[in-house]
Amino acid sequence: MKIISCKSFDEERALYGEQDITVRNCKFDGPADGESAFKECGNVTAEDCFFNLRYPFWHDKKLKISGSEMTELCRAALWYSDNIEITNTKLHGIKALRECSDVKMKNCDIISPEFGWSVKNISMESCTAESEYFMMRSENLNFHDVQFKGKYSFQYIENSVFENCVFDTKDAFWHAKNVVVRNSTVKGEYLAWYCENVTFENCKIIGTQPLCYCKGLKLINCEMIDTDLCFEKSEVEATITTPVLSIKNPLSGHIYLPCAEEIIIDDENSRGEIITMKKCCCA
C-alpha cells in the first residue's frame, strides 16, 4: 500500500490510475486548477483530506473516504464509481454522486443540488442533506436516521426502505415504486403522486394534497396533519389515526380515520370507501 501524507496537489489528473493508495491530510487545491485527481483508480483510501477542485473520483473502484471536506468548488465529485464508503465527510459540491453503485455513507453532511442520480445500492445512516432532485432515478436505497431538506426528492426511485427519517420536501416520491417508509416524518406539498406500491407505516405526513394518482398505496397507523384533498384518484388502503381536512375522489380501497372535515365525491369512477369513527371533529 502506497501512502502519501501532508501534500498538496493542483495539477490535472494528479494521481491518475493509482492503485492501492492511502492519502492522508492532503489538499487538492491550488493555482493550476487541475481536474480529475483520482480518475481510473482502485483501492483508494482518503483520510482527512481537503478537496477544492472538480471531478476528483471518476471511474474508480473501491474507495474509502473519511474525515474529509469537499467544497462548493468540488463539483461532480463521485461519478461512475463503485464499492464506496464515505464517513464523517462534508460533500458540498453540486452533483456530488452520480451513476455509482454499492455506496455506504455514515455521519455525512451533504449540501449538493442534484445529488445521487441513478445510483444503485446505497445505504445512508445518520446523515443530513440539502438538495434539489435528491436521489432521482436511484434504486435499492436503505436510509436510517437521515434528515433531508429540499425540493423534488426521491423521484422515480425503486425498491427502497426509509426508517426513522425526517424529510422536509416538496414533490417527494413522485413515480416511486416498491418503497417502504417507517417511523418517519414527511413534510411538504404534493407527496408521492403517481407512485406505485408505496407503504407508509407509523409515519407523520404533513402538507397539502398528498398521495394522489397512486397505485397500491398503503398507510398503516399514520398521522396526517394539515392535509387536504388527499388520495385523489388513488388505489389506497389506509388506517389514519388523526382527523383529515379533506379527502377527494379516492379511486378504490378503504380509508379508516377518526373523521374528515370534508369528503368530496364528484367523480362517478371514485369508489373508495371512507370509514369515519365519528362525526367531524375538525371544524
C-alpha positions as CSV (number, residue, x, y, z in Angstrom):
1,M,0.0,0.0,0.0
2,K,1.4,3.3,-1.1
3,I,1.0,6.1,1.5
4,I,1.0,9.9,0.7
5,S,0.8,12.3,3.6
6,C,0.6,16.1,4.1
7,K,1.0,17.1,0.4
8,S,-0.9,19.4,-1.9
9,F,-1.9,18.7,-5.5
10,D,-3.4,21.0,-8.0
11,E,-2.3,19.6,-11.4
12,E,-4.5,17.8,-13.9
13,R,-5.1,14.1,-13.1
14,A,-2.6,14.3,-10.2
15,L,-2.9,10.7,-9.2
16,Y,-4.4,9.2,-12.3
17,G,-4.6,5.4,-12.4
18,E,-3.1,4.8,-9.0
19,Q,-3.9,1.5,-7.3
20,D,-3.7,0.5,-3.6
21,I,-3.0,4.0,-2.3
22,T,-3.7,5.8,1.0
23,V,-3.8,9.6,1.0
24,R,-3.7,11.4,4.4
25,N,-4.0,15.1,5.4
26,C,-3.6,16.1,1.7
27,K,-5.1,19.1,-0.1
28,F,-6.4,19.1,-3.7
29,D,-6.3,22.8,-4.4
30,G,-4.1,25.4,-6.0
31,P,-3.5,27.8,-8.9
32,A,-3.1,25.1,-11.6
33,D,-6.8,24.3,-11.0
34,G,-6.4,20.7,-12.3
35,E,-9.3,18.3,-12.6
36,S,-9.8,14.5,-12.0
37,A,-7.2,13.8,-9.3
38,F,-8.1,10.2,-8.8
39,K,-9.6,9.2,-12.2
40,E,-9.4,5.5,-13.1
41,C,-8.0,4.5,-9.7
42,G,-8.6,1.4,-7.5
43,N,-8.4,0.6,-3.8
44,V,-8.1,4.2,-2.7
45,T,-8.3,5.5,0.9
46,A,-8.6,9.2,1.6
47,E,-8.4,10.3,5.2
48,D,-8.7,13.9,6.5
49,C,-8.3,15.4,3.1
50,F,-9.5,18.7,1.5
51,F,-11.0,18.7,-2.0
52,N,-11.4,22.1,-3.7
53,L,-11.1,21.0,-7.3
54,R,-13.5,19.4,-9.8
55,Y,-14.3,15.7,-10.5
56,P,-11.8,14.0,-8.1
57,F,-13.3,10.5,-8.2
58,W,-14.4,9.3,-11.6
59,H,-14.4,5.7,-12.8
60,D,-12.9,4.4,-9.6
61,K,-13.3,1.1,-7.8
62,K,-13.1,0.5,-4.0
63,L,-13.0,3.9,-2.3
64,K,-12.9,4.8,1.4
65,I,-13.2,8.5,2.2
66,S,-13.3,9.6,5.8
67,G,-13.0,12.9,7.8
68,S,-12.7,14.9,4.6
69,E,-14.2,18.0,3.1
70,M,-15.4,18.6,-0.5
71,T,-16.1,22.3,-1.0
72,E,-18.6,24.1,-3.3
73,L,-15.9,24.1,-6.0
74,C,-15.5,20.4,-5.8
75,R,-18.4,19.7,-8.3
76,A,-19.4,16.3,-9.6
77,A,-17.1,14.6,-7.0
78,L,-18.0,11.0,-7.5
79,W,-19.2,9.6,-10.8
80,Y,-19.2,6.2,-12.4
81,S,-17.6,4.5,-9.4
82,D,-18.4,1.6,-7.2
83,N,-17.7,0.0,-3.8
84,I,-17.6,3.3,-1.9
85,E,-17.6,4.1,1.8
86,I,-17.9,7.7,2.9
87,T,-17.9,8.6,6.6
88,N,-17.7,11.8,8.6
89,T,-17.3,13.9,5.4
90,K,-18.8,17.1,4.0
91,L,-20.0,16.9,0.4
92,H,-20.8,20.4,-0.5
93,G,-20.4,20.5,-4.3
94,I,-23.2,20.2,-6.9
95,K,-23.9,16.8,-8.4
96,A,-21.7,15.0,-5.8
97,L,-22.8,11.4,-6.6
98,R,-23.9,10.1,-10.0
99,E,-24.1,6.7,-11.7
100,C,-22.4,4.9,-8.8
101,S,-23.1,1.6,-7.1
102,D,-22.6,-0.1,-3.8
103,V,-22.3,3.0,-1.7
104,K,-22.3,3.3,2.1
105,M,-22.5,6.7,3.8
106,K,-22.5,7.5,7.6
107,N,-22.3,10.7,9.6
108,C,-22.0,12.8,6.5
109,D,-23.2,16.4,5.7
110,I,-24.5,16.8,2.2
111,I,-25.2,20.2,0.6
112,S,-25.4,19.3,-3.1
113,P,-28.1,20.0,-5.7
114,E,-28.9,17.1,-7.9
115,F,-27.2,14.6,-5.6
116,G,-27.4,10.9,-6.1
117,W,-28.8,10.5,-9.6
118,S,-29.0,6.9,-11.0
119,V,-27.2,5.3,-8.0
120,K,-27.8,1.6,-7.2
121,N,-27.4,0.0,-3.8
122,I,-26.8,2.9,-1.4
123,S,-27.1,2.9,2.4
124,M,-27.2,6.1,4.3
125,E,-27.1,6.4,8.2
126,S,-27.1,9.4,10.5
127,C,-26.6,11.9,7.7
128,T,-28.0,15.4,6.9
129,A,-28.7,16.5,3.4
130,E,-29.9,19.6,1.5
131,S,-30.5,19.2,-2.2
132,E,-32.9,19.5,-5.1
133,Y,-33.9,16.5,-7.2
134,F,-32.2,14.3,-4.5
135,M,-31.6,10.7,-5.4
136,M,-33.5,10.8,-8.7
137,R,-33.9,7.5,-10.6
138,S,-31.9,5.6,-8.0
139,E,-32.6,2.0,-6.8
140,N,-32.2,0.0,-3.6
141,L,-31.9,2.8,-1.1
142,N,-31.7,2.0,2.5
143,F,-31.8,5.1,4.7
144,H,-31.8,5.2,8.5
145,D,-31.9,8.4,10.6
146,V,-31.5,10.8,7.7
147,Q,-32.6,14.4,7.8
148,F,-33.3,16.0,4.5
149,K,-34.5,19.4,3.3
150,G,-35.1,20.4,-0.3
151,K,-37.4,20.0,-3.3
152,Y,-38.3,17.2,-5.7
153,S,-36.7,14.4,-3.7
154,F,-36.7,10.6,-4.4
155,Q,-38.4,10.9,-7.8
156,Y,-38.6,7.7,-9.8
157,I,-36.8,5.7,-7.2
158,E,-37.4,1.9,-6.8
159,N,-37.1,-0.9,-4.2
160,S,-36.1,1.3,-1.2
161,V,-36.6,1.5,2.6
162,F,-36.5,4.5,4.8
163,E,-36.6,4.3,8.6
164,N,-36.6,7.0,11.4
165,C,-36.0,9.8,8.9
166,V,-37.2,13.4,8.7
167,F,-37.9,14.8,5.3
168,D,-38.9,18.5,4.7
169,T,-39.5,18.3,1.0
170,K,-41.9,19.2,-1.8
171,D,-43.0,16.8,-4.6
172,A,-41.3,13.8,-2.9
173,F,-41.5,10.2,-4.1
174,W,-43.2,11.1,-7.4
175,H,-43.4,7.9,-9.6
176,A,-41.6,5.9,-6.8
177,K,-42.1,2.1,-7.0
178,N,-41.8,-0.5,-4.2
179,V,-40.9,1.8,-1.4
180,V,-41.5,1.5,2.4
181,V,-41.2,4.5,4.8
182,R,-41.4,3.6,8.5
183,N,-41.4,5.7,11.7
184,S,-40.6,8.9,9.8
185,T,-41.9,12.4,9.3
186,V,-42.6,13.6,5.8
187,K,-43.5,17.3,5.4
188,G,-44.3,19.1,2.2
189,E,-46.7,19.6,-0.7
190,Y,-47.9,17.0,-3.2
191,L,-46.4,13.9,-1.6
192,A,-45.9,10.8,-3.7
193,W,-48.1,11.5,-6.7
194,Y,-48.2,8.7,-9.3
195,C,-46.3,6.3,-7.0
196,E,-46.8,2.5,-7.1
197,N,-46.7,0.0,-4.2
198,V,-45.6,2.6,-1.7
199,T,-46.2,2.0,2.1
200,F,-46.1,4.5,4.9
201,E,-46.0,2.8,8.3
202,N,-46.2,4.7,11.7
203,C,-45.4,8.0,9.9
204,K,-46.4,11.6,10.3
205,I,-47.5,13.2,7.0
206,I,-47.8,17.0,6.8
207,G,-48.9,19.2,4.0
208,T,-51.4,19.8,1.2
209,Q,-52.7,17.4,-1.4
210,P,-50.8,14.3,-0.6
211,L,-50.9,10.8,-2.2
212,C,-52.8,11.4,-5.4
213,Y,-53.0,9.2,-8.5
214,C,-51.3,6.3,-6.6
215,K,-51.5,2.6,-7.2
216,G,-51.1,0.0,-4.5
217,L,-50.8,2.7,-1.8
218,K,-50.8,1.7,1.9
219,L,-50.9,3.7,5.1
220,I,-50.5,1.9,8.4
221,N,-51.2,3.8,11.6
222,C,-50.2,7.1,10.2
223,E,-50.8,10.7,11.4
224,M,-51.9,13.2,8.8
225,I,-51.5,16.9,9.7
226,D,-52.8,19.9,7.7
227,T,-53.6,17.5,4.8
228,D,-56.4,18.4,2.4
229,L,-57.6,17.0,-0.9
230,C,-56.0,13.7,-0.1
231,F,-56.0,10.5,-2.1
232,E,-57.5,11.8,-5.4
233,K,-57.7,9.1,-8.0
234,S,-55.6,6.7,-5.8
235,E,-55.9,3.0,-5.1
236,V,-55.4,3.1,-1.3
237,E,-55.7,1.0,1.9
238,A,-55.2,3.3,4.8
239,T,-55.5,3.4,8.6
240,I,-55.1,7.0,9.8
241,T,-55.0,8.0,13.5
242,T,-55.8,11.7,13.2
243,P,-58.5,13.8,11.6
244,V,-58.0,14.9,8.0
245,L,-59.1,18.2,6.5
246,S,-60.5,16.8,3.3
247,I,-60.5,13.7,1.1
248,K,-61.3,13.8,-2.6
249,N,-62.3,11.1,-5.0
250,P,-60.3,8.1,-3.9
251,L,-60.4,5.6,-6.8
252,S,-60.7,2.4,-4.8
253,G,-59.9,0.7,-1.5
254,H,-60.6,1.7,2.1
255,I,-59.7,4.6,4.3
256,Y,-60.2,4.4,8.0
257,L,-59.8,7.5,10.1
258,P,-61.4,9.4,13.1
259,C,-63.1,12.0,10.9
260,A,-62.7,14.3,7.9
261,E,-63.9,17.9,7.8
262,E,-64.9,17.5,4.1
263,I,-65.3,14.5,1.9
264,I,-65.6,15.3,-1.8
265,I,-67.0,12.7,-4.2
266,D,-67.8,14.3,-7.5
267,D,-66.4,11.7,-9.9
268,E,-68.6,8.7,-10.7
269,N,-65.5,6.5,-11.0
270,S,-64.4,7.1,-7.5
271,R,-65.4,4.1,-5.5
272,G,-63.0,4.2,-2.5
273,E,-64.8,3.6,0.8
274,I,-64.2,6.2,3.6
275,I,-65.0,4.9,7.1
276,T,-65.0,7.5,9.8
277,M,-65.3,6.7,13.5
278,K,-67.4,9.7,14.5
279,K,-68.8,12.9,13.2
280,C,-66.4,15.6,12.0
281,C,-64.2,16.8,14.8
282,C,-62.1,19.2,12.6
283,A,-64.5,22.1,12.3
